[in-house]
């Protein structure tokens, strides 16, 4: 009987160890998933008054710049996310052109948004 008990203990211990290791992996995976989920979207509020680039390019006084997983840069205007780079266009976000001001010095052109797009992409 002592022999069976001694044989049974080594079999049980690895199972407990495997279960414990499995729980640790599951907990670690859950923590990673939670971290990844919180890192999926970052935003930055920008106002015309705080903008130090070229002339303010929008018809509204403030926007939120965002970047979500996959590198999609967005500009949030009036509670709606609009495409701010090619990846966001490819993902199906609508154009912000209704809020984009014309460049008064160049007929047919719009005011530059490059520095704002770069700020949005930097949030990725």
ABEGO torsion letter per residue (X at the ends): XAAAAAAAAAAAAAAAAAAAAAAAAAAAAAAAAAAAAAAABBBBBBBAAABABBBBABABABBBBBBBBGGBBBBBBGGBBBBABAAAAAAGBBBAAAABBBBAABBGBBBBAAAAAAAAAAAX
